[in-house]
């Protein structure tokens, strides 16, 4: 989830069991009137996912050296390739890309 502002149902967290989840947040959250509460609500939901057996990673862009990104439009910011690379690296780490060739995107047979 790239800057999630909508939330899932905590009662249904178990439906995502064994599903890796990535939550990404941009810069200046503390300076906004809404985002601190939105972030807290999502982090609380992330905890429910963890309790249900999910794997959750949270990336705060400023903490990894990516600063100045807006909220909800970070993929349109000038450094959007850095964020896309970060997401791609996470996808590879979680094996979401293991059955696809980066050149052909044709499905490969599992090992």
N, CA, C and O atoms as a printed pandas DataFrame, in Angstrom:
     atom_number atom_name residue_name chain_id  residue_number  x_coord  y_coord  z_coord
0              1         N          UNK        A               1    0.849   -1.160    0.000
1              2        CA          UNK        A               1    0.000    0.000    0.000
2              3         C          UNK        A               1    0.901    1.231    0.000
3              4         O          UNK        A               1    1.733    1.410    0.889
4              5         N          UNK        A               2    0.728    2.031   -0.963
5              6        CA          UNK        A               2    1.503    3.262   -1.019
6              7         C          UNK        A               2    0.635    4.349   -0.407
7              8         O          UNK        A               2   -0.360    4.767   -0.998
8              9         N          UNK        A               3    1.014    4.800    0.769
9             10        CA          UNK        A               3    0.296    5.807    1.539
10            11         C          UNK        A               3   -1.182    5.493    1.661
11            12         O          UNK        A               3   -2.021    6.219    1.128
12            13         N          UNK        A               4   -1.502    4.426    2.353
13            14        CA          UNK        A               4   -2.915    4.064    2.463
14            15         C          UNK        A               4   -3.708    5.096    3.264
15            16         O          UNK        A               4   -3.308    5.490    4.360
16            17         N          UNK        A               5   -4.833    5.526    2.701
17            18        CA          UNK        A               5   -5.731    6.444    3.392
18            19         C          UNK        A               5   -7.069    5.772    3.676
19            20         O          UNK        A               5   -7.872    6.285    4.455
20            21         N          UNK        A               6   -7.310    4.626    3.045
21            22        CA          UNK        A               6   -8.489    3.821    3.315
22            23         C          UNK        A               6   -8.033    2.567    4.036
23            24         O          UNK        A               6   -6.865    2.189    3.948
24            25         N          UNK        A               7   -8.929    1.930    4.738
25            26        CA          UNK        A               7   -8.502    0.836    5.597
26            27         C          UNK        A               7   -9.354   -0.402    5.383
27            28         O          UNK        A               7  -10.523   -0.331    5.005
28            29         N          UNK        A               8   -8.725   -1.535    5.639
29            30        CA          UNK        A               8   -9.450   -2.793    5.598
30            31         C          UNK        A               8  -10.214   -3.003    6.889
31            32         O          UNK        A               8  -10.141   -2.194    7.813
32            33         N          UNK        A               9  -10.937   -4.088    6.936
33            34        CA          UNK        A               9  -11.722   -4.447    8.104
34            35         C          UNK        A               9  -10.857   -5.295    9.029
35            36         O          UNK        A               9  -10.471   -6.403    8.656
36            37         N          UNK        A              10  -10.540   -4.798   10.236
37            38        CA          UNK        A              10   -9.696   -5.576   11.152
38            39         C          UNK        A              10  -10.250   -6.966   11.448
39            40         O          UNK        A              10   -9.485   -7.895   11.709
40            41         N          UNK        A              11  -11.570   -7.114   11.409
41            42        CA          UNK        A              11  -12.182   -8.417   11.684
42            43         C          UNK        A              11  -11.883   -9.428   10.585
43            44         O          UNK        A              11  -12.032  -10.632   10.791
44            45         N          UNK        A              12  -11.459   -8.940    9.408
45            46        CA          UNK        A              12  -11.169   -9.825    8.285
46            47         C          UNK        A              12   -9.667   -9.964    8.019
47            48         O          UNK        A              12   -9.263  -10.423    6.950
48            49         N          UNK        A              13   -8.856   -9.573    8.978
49            50        CA          UNK        A              13   -7.399   -9.624    8.802
50            51         C          UNK        A              13   -6.911  -11.036    8.488
51            52         O          UNK        A              13   -5.950  -11.204    7.737
52            53         N          UNK        A              14   -7.557  -12.044    9.052
53            54        CA          UNK        A              14   -7.126  -13.423    8.825
54            55         C          UNK        A              14   -7.293  -13.849    7.371
55            56         O          UNK        A              14   -6.652  -14.805    6.935
56            57         N          UNK        A              15   -8.137  -13.159    6.617
57            58        CA          UNK        A              15   -8.332  -13.498    5.205
58            59         C          UNK        A              15   -7.062  -13.273    4.389
59            60         O          UNK        A              15   -6.912  -13.836    3.305
60            61         N          UNK        A              16   -6.159  -12.464    4.899
61            62        CA          UNK        A              16   -4.900  -12.195    4.200
62            63         C          UNK        A              16   -3.732  -12.988    4.775
63            64         O          UNK        A              16   -2.570  -12.665    4.529
64            65         N          UNK        A              17   -4.048  -14.021    5.538
65            66        CA          UNK        A              17   -2.990  -14.829    6.149
66            67         C          UNK        A              17   -1.980  -15.269    5.097
67            68         O          UNK        A              17   -2.348  -15.686    3.998
68            69         N          UNK        A              18   -0.708  -15.170    5.449
69            70        CA          UNK        A              18    0.413  -15.539    4.577
70            71         C          UNK        A              18    0.564  -14.621    3.367
71            72         O          UNK        A              18    1.178  -15.003    2.371
72            73         N          UNK        A              19    0.016  -13.430    3.448
73            74        CA          UNK        A              19    0.144  -12.449    2.378
74            75         C          UNK        A              19    1.079  -11.331    2.834
75            76         O          UNK        A              19    0.747  -10.605    3.770
76            77         N          UNK        A              20    2.223  -11.178    2.204
77            78        CA          UNK        A              20    3.117  -10.073    2.578
78            79         C          UNK        A              20    2.468   -8.728    2.251
79            80         O          UNK        A              20    1.836   -8.569    1.207
80            81         N          UNK        A              21    2.630   -7.779    3.146
81            82        CA          UNK        A              21    2.034   -6.452    2.991
82            83         C          UNK        A              21    3.131   -5.408    3.145
83            84         O          UNK        A              21    3.952   -5.488    4.059
84            85         N          UNK        A              22    3.141   -4.446    2.262
85            86        CA          UNK        A              22    4.080   -3.329    2.319
86            87         C          UNK        A              22    3.283   -2.040    2.458
87            88         O          UNK        A              22    2.361   -1.788    1.683
88            89         N          UNK        A              23    3.636   -1.233    3.437
89            90        CA          UNK        A              23    3.025    0.068    3.631
90            91         C          UNK        A              23    4.123    1.114    3.503
91            92         O          UNK        A              23    5.150    1.022    4.175
92            93         N          UNK        A              24    3.912    2.109    2.643
93            94        CA          UNK        A              24    4.915    3.148    2.405
94            95         C          UNK        A              24    4.326    4.510    2.756
95            96         O          UNK        A              24    3.194    4.830    2.393
96            97         N          UNK        A              25    5.125    5.304    3.474
97            98        CA          UNK        A              25    4.704    6.655    3.836
98            99         C          UNK        A              25    5.728    7.670    3.354
99           100         O          UNK        A              25    6.936    7.436    3.409
100          101         N          UNK        A              26    5.219    8.800    2.882
101          102        CA          UNK        A              26    6.065    9.902    2.429
102          103         C          UNK        A              26    6.469   10.816    3.566
103          104         O          UNK        A              26    6.467   10.427    4.734
104          105         N          UNK        A              27    6.808   12.015    3.206
105          106        CA          UNK        A              27    7.373   12.993    4.122
106          107         C          UNK        A              27    6.285   13.906    4.716
107          108         O          UNK        A              27    5.163   13.967    4.212
108          109         N          UNK        A              28    6.632   14.585    5.758
109          110        CA          UNK        A              28    5.823   15.662    6.362
110          111         C          UNK        A              28    4.513   15.202    6.995
111          112         O          UNK        A              28    3.585   16.002    7.114
112          113         N          UNK        A              29    4.411   13.962    7.395
113          114        CA          UNK        A              29    3.176   13.460    8.002
114          115         C          UNK        A              29    2.815   14.257    9.246
115          116         O          UNK        A              29    1.652   14.609    9.447
116          117         N          UNK        A              30    3.802   14.539   10.075
117          118        CA          UNK        A              30    3.524   15.240   11.331
118          119         C          UNK        A              30    3.061   16.677   11.134
119          120         O          UNK        A              30    2.517   17.281   12.058
120          121         N          UNK        A              31    3.267   17.227    9.956
121          122        CA          UNK        A              31    2.887   18.612    9.701
122          123         C          UNK        A              31    1.465   18.740    9.148
123          124         O          UNK        A              31    0.997   19.851    8.897
124          125         N          UNK        A              32    0.789   17.630    8.961
125          126        CA          UNK        A              32   -0.558   17.634    8.398
126          127         C          UNK        A              32   -1.567   17.376    9.509
127          128         O          UNK        A              32   -1.249   16.699   10.487
128          129         N          UNK        A              33   -2.758   17.896    9.374
129          130        CA          UNK        A              33   -3.774   17.708   10.415
130          131         C          UNK        A              33   -4.414   16.320   10.376
131          132         O          UNK        A              33   -4.912   15.847   11.398
132          133         N          UNK        A              34   -4.411   15.663    9.219
133          134        CA          UNK        A              34   -5.087   14.368    9.082
134          135         C          UNK        A              34   -4.159   13.172    9.109
135          136         O          UNK        A              34   -4.507   12.131    9.668
136          137         N          UNK        A              35   -2.974   13.304    8.509
137          138        CA          UNK        A              35   -2.123   12.124    8.282
138          139         C          UNK        A              35   -1.621   11.427    9.535
139          140         O          UNK        A              35   -1.471   10.205    9.500
140          141         N          UNK        A              36   -1.350   12.110   10.635
141          142        CA          UNK        A              36   -0.931   11.340   11.819
142          143         C          UNK        A              36   -1.989   10.319   12.257
143          144         O          UNK        A              36   -1.645    9.197   12.627
144          145         N          UNK        A              37   -3.262   10.697   12.220
145          146        CA          UNK        A              37   -4.332    9.759   12.597
146          147         C          UNK        A              37   -4.522    8.673   11.544
147          148         O          UNK        A              37   -4.763    7.514   11.881
148          149         N          UNK        A              38   -4.415    9.044   10.279
149          150        CA          UNK        A              38   -4.536    8.051    9.208
150          151         C          UNK        A              38   -3.431    7.006    9.331
151          152         O          UNK        A              38   -3.684    5.806    9.220
152          153         N          UNK        A              39   -2.216    7.469    9.559
153          154        CA          UNK        A              39   -1.075    6.565    9.711
154          155         C          UNK        A              39   -1.254    5.648   10.918
155          156         O          UNK        A              39   -1.009    4.445   10.823
156          157         N          UNK        A              40   -1.678    6.204   12.048
157          158        CA          UNK        A              40   -1.879    5.402   13.258
158          159         C          UNK        A              40   -2.934    4.317   13.021
159          160         O          UNK        A              40   -2.758    3.173   13.440
160          161         N          UNK        A              41   -4.017    4.678   12.353
161          162        CA          UNK        A              41   -5.070    3.699   12.070
162          163         C          UNK        A              41   -4.527    2.559   11.210
163          164         O          UNK        A              41   -4.826    1.392   11.466
164          165         N          UNK        A              42   -3.729    2.891   10.188
165          166        CA          UNK        A              42   -3.167    1.849    9.327
166          167         C          UNK        A              42   -2.152    0.993   10.082
167          168         O          UNK        A              42   -2.131   -0.227    9.920
168          169         N          UNK        A              43   -1.318    1.617   10.898
169          170        CA          UNK        A              43   -0.338    0.841   11.663
170          171         C          UNK        A              43   -1.035   -0.093   12.651
171          172         O          UNK        A              43   -0.565   -1.207   12.880
172          173         N          UNK        A              44   -2.148    0.347   13.238
173          174        CA          UNK        A              44   -2.941   -0.532   14.109
174          175         C          UNK        A              44   -3.506   -1.709   13.317
175          176         O          UNK        A              44   -3.514   -2.842   13.799
176          177         N          UNK        A              45   -3.978   -1.436   12.102
177          178        CA          UNK        A              45   -4.475   -2.517   11.241
178          179         C          UNK        A              45   -3.335   -3.455   10.852
179          180         O          UNK        A              45   -3.517   -4.671   10.804
180          181         N          UNK        A              46   -2.171   -2.896   10.576
181          182        CA          UNK        A              46   -1.003   -3.737   10.274
182          183         C          UNK        A              46   -0.737   -4.711   11.410
183          184         O          UNK        A              46   -0.393   -5.868   11.168
184          185         N          UNK        A              47   -0.893   -4.256   12.646
185          186        CA          UNK        A              47   -0.686   -5.126   13.802
186          187         C          UNK        A              47   -1.692   -6.276   13.784
187          188         O          UNK        A              47   -1.344   -7.407   14.123
188          189         N          UNK        A              48   -2.919   -6.000   13.396
189          190        CA          UNK        A              48   -3.932   -7.068   13.277
190          191         C          UNK        A              48   -3.521   -8.075   12.208
191          192         O          UNK        A              48   -3.704   -9.280   12.380
192          193         N          UNK        A              49   -2.965   -7.576   11.102
193          194        CA          UNK        A              49   -2.482   -8.479   10.057
194          195         C          UNK        A              49   -1.366   -9.373   10.592
195          196         O          UNK        A              49   -1.345  -10.575   10.324
196          197         N          UNK        A              50   -0.448   -8.790   11.340
197          198        CA          UNK        A              50    0.663   -9.557   11.920
198          199         C          UNK        A              50    0.113  -10.625   12.856
199          200         O          UNK        A              50    0.547  -11.776   12.808
200          201         N          UNK        A              51   -0.840  -10.251   13.707
201          202        CA          UNK        A              51   -1.444  -11.208   14.640
202          203         C          UNK        A              51   -2.159  -12.341   13.900
203          204         O          UNK        A              51   -2.286  -13.448   14.423
204          205         N          UNK        A              52   -2.626  -12.058   12.678
205          206        CA          UNK        A              52   -3.319  -13.077   11.875
206          207         C          UNK        A              52   -2.342  -13.937   11.073
207          208         O          UNK        A              52   -2.761  -14.854   10.367
208          209         N          UNK        A              53   -1.039  -13.645   11.177
209          210        CA          UNK        A              53   -0.047  -14.466   10.484
210          211         C          UNK        A              53    0.525  -13.855    9.225
211          212         O          UNK        A              53    1.212  -14.536    8.463
212          213         N          UNK        A              54    0.256  -12.593    8.995
213          214        CA          UNK        A              54    0.794  -11.927    7.814
214          215         C          UNK        A              54    2.164  -11.339    8.096
215          216         O          UNK        A              54    2.554  -11.138    9.246
216          217         N          UNK        A              55    2.875  -11.071    7.027
217          218        CA          UNK        A              55    4.164  -10.392    7.095
218          219         C          UNK        A              55    3.934   -8.941    6.668
219          220         O          UNK        A              55    3.438   -8.692    5.569
220          221         N          UNK        A              56    4.288   -7.987    7.526
221          222        CA          UNK        A              56    4.060   -6.577    7.232
222          223         C          UNK        A              56    5.369   -5.817    7.322
223          224         O          UNK        A              56    6.094   -5.918    8.312
224          225         N          UNK        A              57    5.664   -5.057    6.281
225          226        CA          UNK        A              57    6.816   -4.158    6.279
226          227         C          UNK        A              57    6.306   -2.739    6.118
227          228         O          UNK        A              57    5.410   -2.481    5.315
228          229         N          UNK        A              58    6.876   -1.819    6.883
229          230        CA          UNK        A              58    6.526   -0.404    6.791
230          231         C          UNK        A              58    7.790    0.354    6.418
231          232         O          UNK        A              58    8.825    0.221    7.072
232          233         N          UNK        A              59    7.695    1.148    5.366
233          234        CA          UNK        A              59    8.831    1.969    4.952
234          235         C          UNK        A              59    8.420    3.431    5.048
235          236         O          UNK        A              59    7.457    3.864    4.415
236          237         N          UNK        A              60    9.154    4.172    5.840
237          238        CA          UNK        A              60    9.012    5.618    5.903
238          239         C          UNK        A              60   10.097    6.173    4.994
239          240         O          UNK        A              60   11.285    6.039    5.289
240          241         N          UNK        A              61    9.703    6.785    3.909
241          242        CA          UNK        A              61   10.676    7.233    2.917
242          243         C          UNK        A              61   11.794    8.095    3.506
243          244         O          UNK        A              61   12.953    7.883    3.149
244          245         N          UNK        A              62   11.506    9.058    4.391
245          246        CA          UNK        A              62   12.611    9.843    4.950
246          247         C          UNK        A              62   13.629    8.980    5.714
247          248         O          UNK        A              62   14.817    9.301    5.744
248          249         N          UNK        A              63   13.161    7.889    6.327
249          250        CA          UNK        A              63   14.064    7.014    7.085
250          251         C          UNK        A              63   15.042    6.264    6.192
251          252         O          UNK        A              63   16.090    5.817    6.658
252          253         N          UNK        A              64   14.705    6.122    4.897
253          254        CA          UNK        A              64   15.607    5.441    3.969
254          255         C          UNK        A              64   16.274    6.439    3.022
255          256         O          UNK        A              64   16.829    6.062    1.990
256          257         N          UNK        A              65   16.207    7.723    3.393
257          258        CA          UNK        A              65   16.916    8.751    2.642
258          259         C          UNK        A              65   16.168    9.345    1.460
259          260         O          UNK        A              65   16.750   10.081    0.664
260          261         N          UNK        A              66   14.891    9.033    1.340
261          262        CA          UNK        A              66   14.081    9.606    0.251
262          263         C          UNK        A              66   13.193   10.670    0.877
263          264         O          UNK        A              66   12.235   10.354    1.582
264          265         N          UNK        A              67   13.511   11.912    0.618
265          266        CA          UNK        A              67   12.828   13.010    1.293
266          267         C          UNK        A              67   12.042   13.883    0.325
267          268         O          UNK        A              67   12.350   13.962   -0.865
268          269         N          UNK        A              68   11.014   14.536    0.868
269          270        CA          UNK        A              68   10.265   15.538    0.133
270          271         C          UNK        A              68    9.052   15.041   -0.607
271          272         O          UNK        A              68    8.415   15.818   -1.319
272          273         N          UNK        A              69    8.705   13.775   -0.469
273          274        CA          UNK        A              69    7.570   13.261   -1.229
274          275         C          UNK        A              69    6.248   13.695   -0.628
275          276         O          UNK        A              69    6.071   13.743    0.589
276          277         N          UNK        A              70    5.335   14.007   -1.518
277          278        CA          UNK        A              70    3.994   14.391   -1.100
278          279         C          UNK        A              70    3.209   13.135   -0.733
279          280         O          UNK        A              70    3.715   12.016   -0.812
280          281         N          UNK        A              71    1.987   13.350   -0.340
281          282        CA          UNK        A              71    1.132   12.232    0.048
282          283         C          UNK        A              71    0.088   12.006   -1.022
283          284         O          UNK        A              71   -0.451   12.957   -1.588
284          285         N          UNK        A              72   -0.190   10.771   -1.291
285          286        CA          UNK        A              72   -1.151   10.325   -2.284
286          287         C          UNK        A              72   -0.658   10.535   -3.722
287          288         O          UNK        A              72   -1.195    9.924   -4.647
288          289         N          UNK        A              73    0.320   11.359   -3.918
289          290        CA          UNK        A              73    0.821   11.599   -5.274
290          291         C          UNK        A              73    2.296   11.273   -5.393
291          292         O          UNK        A              73    2.948   11.704   -6.344
292          293         N          UNK        A              74    2.836   10.520   -4.447
293          294        CA          UNK        A              74    4.283   10.286   -4.443
294          295         C          UNK        A              74    4.771    9.606   -5.708
295          296         O          UNK        A              74    5.939    9.741   -6.072
296          297         N          UNK        A              75    3.897    8.879   -6.381
297          298        CA          UNK        A              75    4.332    8.244   -7.620
298          299         C          UNK        A              75    4.388    9.246   -8.773
299          300         O          UNK        A              75    4.854    8.916   -9.863
300          301         N          UNK        A              76    3.913   10.465   -8.530
301          302        CA          UNK        A              76    4.000   11.520   -9.538
302          303         C          UNK        A              76    5.124   12.509   -9.210
303          304         O          UNK        A              76    5.425   13.391  -10.015
304          305         N          UNK        A              77    5.740   12.370   -8.046
305          306        CA          UNK        A              77    6.841   13.258   -7.670
306          307         C          UNK        A              77    8.046   12.995   -8.566
307          308         O          UNK        A              77    8.135   11.951   -9.212
308          309         N          UNK        A              78    8.955   13.933   -8.598
309          310        CA          UNK        A              78   10.122   13.837   -9.490
310          311         C          UNK        A              78   10.987   12.612   -9.227
311          312         O          UNK        A              78   11.615   12.083  -10.144
312          313         N          UNK        A              79   11.021   12.166   -7.985
313          314        CA          UNK        A              79   11.859   11.014   -7.651
314          315         C          UNK        A              79   11.053    9.714   -7.617
315          316         O          UNK        A              79   11.400    8.782   -6.891
316          317         N          UNK        A              80    9.986    9.656   -8.396
317          318        CA          UNK        A              80    9.123    8.480   -8.364
318          319         C          UNK        A              80    9.843    7.186   -8.747
319          320         O          UNK        A              80    9.438    6.106   -8.319
320          321         N          UNK        A              81   10.900    7.285   -9.543
321          322        CA          UNK        A              81   11.649    6.078   -9.917
322          323         C          UNK        A              81   12.314    5.465   -8.685
323          324         O          UNK        A              81   12.405    4.242   -8.581
324          325         N          UNK        A              82   12.777    6.294   -7.757
325          326        CA          UNK        A              82   13.363    5.772   -6.519
326          327         C          UNK        A              82   12.336    4.964   -5.736
327          328         O          UNK        A              82   12.651    3.910   -5.183
328          329         N          UNK        A              83   11.119    5.463   -5.695
329          330        CA          UNK        A              83   10.064    4.759   -4.962
330          331         C          UNK        A              83    9.680    3.473   -5.696
331          332         O          UNK        A              83    9.486    2.431   -5.070
332          333         N          UNK        A              84    9.573    3.549   -7.013
333          334        CA          UNK        A              84    9.281    2.345   -7.799
334          335         C          UNK        A              84   10.375    1.299   -7.610
335          336         O          UNK        A              84   10.081    0.109   -7.496
336          337         N          UNK        A              85   11.632    1.734   -7.575
337          338        CA          UNK        A              85   12.739    0.797   -7.350
338          339         C          UNK        A              85   12.641    0.156   -5.967
339          340         O          UNK        A              85   12.917   -1.033   -5.805
340          341         N          UNK        A              86   12.250    0.944   -4.985
341          342        CA          UNK        A              86   12.090    0.432   -3.622
342          343         C          UNK        A              86   10.995   -0.635   -3.579
343          344         O          UNK        A              86   11.161   -1.686   -2.960
344          345         N          UNK        A              87    9.886   -0.353   -4.241
345          346        CA          UNK        A              87    8.782   -1.317   -4.293
346          347         C          UNK        A              87    9.199   -2.569   -5.059
347          348         O          UNK        A              87    8.892   -3.685   -4.639
348          349         N          UNK        A              88    9.893   -2.392   -6.173
349          350        CA          UNK        A              88   10.351   -3.545   -6.953
350          351         C          UNK        A              88   11.302   -4.421   -6.132
351          352         O          UNK        A              88   11.207   -5.647   -6.173
352          353         N          UNK        A              89   12.212   -3.797   -5.394
353          354        CA          UNK        A              89   13.141   -4.566   -4.550
354          355         C          UNK        A              89   12.376   -5.353   -3.495
355          356         O          UNK        A              89   12.718   -6.500   -3.209
356          357         N          UNK        A              90   11.348   -4.750   -2.916
357          358        CA          UNK        A              90   10.539   -5.448   -1.915
358          359         C          UNK        A              90    9.804   -6.625   -2.556
359          360         O          UNK        A              90    9.753   -7.716   -1.988
360          361         N          UNK        A              91    9.235   -6.396   -3.744
361          362        CA          UNK        A              91    8.541   -7.477   -4.449
362          363         C          UNK        A              91    9.479   -8.650   -4.728
363          364         O          UNK        A              91    9.098   -9.809   -4.559
364          365         N          UNK        A              92   10.691   -8.350   -5.152
365          366        CA          UNK        A              92   11.673   -9.411   -5.406
366          367         C          UNK        A              92   12.044  -10.132   -4.114
367          368         O          UNK        A              92   12.158  -11.358   -4.090
368          369         N          UNK        A              93   12.230   -9.373   -3.051
369          370        CA          UNK        A              93   12.580   -9.957   -1.751
370          371         C          UNK        A              93   11.492  -10.915   -1.270
371          372         O          UNK        A              93   11.780  -11.939   -0.651
372          373         N          UNK        A              94   10.246  -10.570   -1.562
373          374        CA          UNK        A              94    9.108  -11.393   -1.135
374          375         C          UNK        A              94    8.742  -12.447   -2.169
375          376         O          UNK        A              94    7.751  -13.157   -2.001
376          377         N          UNK        A              95    9.514  -12.559   -3.217
377          378        CA          UNK        A              95    9.342  -13.571   -4.262
378          379         C          UNK        A              95    8.083  -13.371   -5.096
379          380         O          UNK        A              95    7.577  -14.335   -5.670
380          381         N          UNK        A              96    7.568  -12.166   -5.179
381          382        CA          UNK        A              96    6.425  -11.916   -6.046
382          383         C          UNK        A              96    6.819  -11.972   -7.515
383          384         O          UNK        A              96    5.955  -12.128   -8.378
384          385         N          UNK        A              97    8.089  -11.851   -7.808
385          386        CA          UNK        A              97    8.531  -11.826   -9.198
386          387         C          UNK        A              97    9.233  -13.109   -9.613
387          388         O          UNK        A              97    9.793  -13.163  -10.708
388          389         N          UNK        A              98    9.224  -14.128   -8.789
389          390        CA          UNK        A              98   10.041  -15.310   -9.052
390          391         C          UNK        A              98    9.627  -16.109  -10.273
391          392         O          UNK        A              98   10.462  -16.810  -10.844
392          393         N          UNK        A              99    8.381  -16.035  -10.694
393          394        CA          UNK        A              99    7.943  -16.832  -11.832
394          395         C          UNK        A              99    7.860  -16.044  -13.124
395          396         O          UNK        A              99    7.355  -16.545  -14.128
396          397         N          UNK        A             100    8.342  -14.837  -13.106
397          398        CA          UNK        A             100    8.263  -14.010  -14.304
398          399         C          UNK        A             100    9.653  -13.561  -14.729
399          400         O          UNK        A             100   10.494  -13.229  -13.893
400          401         N          UNK        A             101    9.880  -13.554  -16.015
401          402        CA          UNK        A             101   11.121  -13.041  -16.574
402          403         C          UNK        A             101   10.975  -11.541  -16.743
403          404         O          UNK        A             101    9.956  -11.077  -17.255
404          405         N          UNK        A             102   11.956  -10.786  -16.329
405          406        CA          UNK        A             102   11.867   -9.337  -16.447
406          407         C          UNK        A             102   11.904   -8.886  -17.902
407          408         O          UNK        A             102   11.506   -7.760  -18.201
408          409         N          UNK        A             103   12.367   -9.727  -18.805
409          410        CA          UNK        A             103   12.427   -9.315  -20.210
410          411         C          UNK        A             103   11.191   -9.738  -20.992
411          412         O          UNK        A             103   10.763   -9.027  -21.902
412          413         N          UNK        A             104   10.622  -10.865  -20.656
413          414        CA          UNK        A             104    9.492  -11.333  -21.457
414          415         C          UNK        A             104    8.162  -11.223  -20.731
415          416         O          UNK        A             104    7.108  -11.161  -21.365
416          417         N          UNK        A             105    8.205  -11.199  -19.399
417          418        CA          UNK        A             105    7.014  -11.207  -18.567
418          419         C          UNK        A             105    6.103  -12.397  -18.839
419          420         O          UNK        A             105    4.920  -12.377  -18.502
420          421         N          UNK        A             106    6.670  -13.436  -19.453
421          422        CA          UNK        A             106    5.913  -14.663  -19.649
422          423         C          UNK        A             106    6.055  -15.508  -18.396
423          424         O          UNK        A             106    7.116  -15.546  -17.773
424          425         N          UNK        A             107    5.003  -16.164  -18.045
425          426        CA          UNK        A             107    5.026  -16.978  -16.848
426          427         C          UNK        A             107    5.978  -18.161  -17.036
427          428         O          UNK        A             107    5.918  -18.875  -18.036
428          429         N          UNK        A             108    6.848  -18.346  -16.058
429          430        CA          UNK        A             108    7.768  -19.483  -16.076
430          431         C          UNK        A             108    7.198  -20.580  -15.191
431          432         O          UNK        A             108    6.370  -20.322  -14.317
432          433         N          UNK        A             109    7.638  -21.776  -15.422
433          434        CA          UNK        A             109    7.226  -22.879  -14.576
434          435         C          UNK        A             109    7.920  -22.759  -13.218
435          436         O          UNK        A             109    9.108  -22.441  -13.153
436          437         N          UNK        A             110    7.183  -23.012  -12.135
437          438        CA          UNK        A             110    7.815  -22.991  -10.809
438          439         C          UNK        A             110    8.891  -24.051  -10.721
439          440         O          UNK        A             110    8.815  -25.077  -11.397
440          441         N          UNK        A             111    9.913  -23.806   -9.877
441          442        CA          UNK        A             111   10.992  -24.790   -9.727
442          443         C          UNK        A             111   10.516  -26.089   -9.116
443          444         O          UNK        A             111   11.310  -27.011   -8.929
